Amino acid sequence: MEWLKVFTPEAAQQLATNWIEQQPLKGTAQERDYQPVCKLFLPWSAATWLVSEMSDDGLCFGLCDIGFGSPELGYFSMDEVYSVKGPGGLRVEQDLHFKPNKTLAEYASEARQKGRISV
């Protein structure tokens, strides 16, 4: 799980906690709309992810925008995201300055209107 080093320890712990708390509620009226825990990005592109939950094996839930104008909520694999290499071997990074101020659903609604995630 080399991709785990992308996250600060605090973010990794909160993502895991949210995953555990959310799983029995997914798809029910009690499903939680978390604020994103962290923002991930590819430094050489417009790709951005706002992540709210992550399993032990790197399955994440969040708002994904790979830069084609159609951001969407869903699951993605950190194995896949981390496997993408840019110039000089750059990989995905966590934006350490990101401070969420809305829920994931609110970010998603805004992103759909604008055609991109804006934070």
C-alpha positions in Angstrom: 0.0 0.0 0.0 2.6 2.5 -1.2 -0.3 5.0 -1.9 -0.9 5.4 1.8 2.0 7.8 2.0 0.0 10.2 0.0 -2.2 11.0 3.0 -1.3 12.7 6.3 -1.8 10.3 9.2 -4.8 12.4 10.4 -6.5 12.3 7.0 -5.9 8.5 6.6 -7.4 7.9 10.1 -10.5 10.1 9.4 -11.1 8.5 6.0 -11.0 5.0 7.6 -13.3 6.1 10.4 -15.8 7.5 8.0 -15.7 4.3 5.9 -16.4 2.2 8.9 -19.3 4.4 10.2 -20.8 4.8 6.7 -20.9 1.2 5.4 -24.0 0.0 7.4 -25.8 3.2 6.3 -24.9 3.3 2.5 -28.0 3.4 0.4 -30.4 4.1 3.3 -32.1 7.2 4.5 -29.5 7.4 7.3 -26.6 7.6 4.8 -24.2 10.5 5.9 -23.1 13.3 3.7 -19.7 14.0 5.1 -17.5 17.0 4.3 -14.5 15.9 2.3 -11.6 14.9 4.5 -9.0 15.8 1.9 -8.3 16.9 -1.6 -6.0 15.0 -3.9 -4.7 16.3 -7.2 -2.3 15.5 -10.0 0.2 18.4 -10.0 0.6 18.4 -13.8 -3.1 18.2 -14.7 -6.6 19.3 -13.8 -7.5 16.0 -12.1 -8.9 16.5 -8.6 -10.6 14.2 -6.0 -12.4 15.3 -2.9 -12.3 12.2 -0.7 -14.7 11.5 2.2 -14.1 7.8 2.9 -11.5 5.0 2.4 -11.4 1.3 3.1 -8.3 -0.5 4.3 -7.5 -1.7 0.8 -7.8 1.8 -0.8 -11.3 1.8 -2.1 -12.4 5.5 -1.8 -15.6 7.4 -2.1 -15.6 11.0 -3.2 -16.1 13.6 -5.9 -13.9 12.9 -8.9 -13.0 15.3 -11.6 -10.4 14.1 -14.1 -10.6 17.4 -16.1 -13.1 16.6 -18.8 -15.9 18.8 -17.5 -18.0 16.0 -15.9 -17.3 15.7 -12.2 -19.1 12.8 -10.5 -19.6 11.2 -7.1 -18.5 7.6 -6.8 -15.9 5.0 -5.8 -12.4 4.9 -7.0 -9.3 2.9 -6.3 -6.2 4.5 -4.8 -4.1 1.7 -6.5 -5.3 3.1 -9.8 -4.9 6.7 -8.9 -1.4 6.2 -7.5 -0.3 4.2 -10.5 -0.5 7.4 -12.7 2.9 8.9 -13.1 3.6 12.4 -14.5 6.7 14.2 -15.6 9.7 13.3 -13.5 7.8 10.5 -11.8 5.3 12.8 -10.1 2.3 11.1 -8.5 -0.9 12.2 -6.9 -0.6 14.5 -3.9 -2.7 15.6 -1.0 -3.4 19.3 -0.9 -2.3 20.2 2.6 -4.0 23.6 2.4 -7.5 22.4 1.6 -10.1 23.2 4.2 -13.6 21.9 3.4 -16.5 24.3 4.0 -19.4 22.3 2.6 -20.6 18.7 2.4 -19.6 16.4 -0.5 -23.1 16.7 -2.0 -22.8 20.5 -2.0 -19.4 20.3 -3.7 -20.9 17.9 -6.2 -23.9 20.0 -7.0 -21.7 23.1 -7.5 -19.2 21.1 -9.6 -21.9 19.8 -11.9 -23.1 23.3 -12.5 -19.6 24.7 -13.2 -18.3 21.6 -15.0 -15.4 21.3 -12.6 -14.5 21.1 -8.9 -13.9 24.6 -7.5 -12.6 24.9 -3.9 
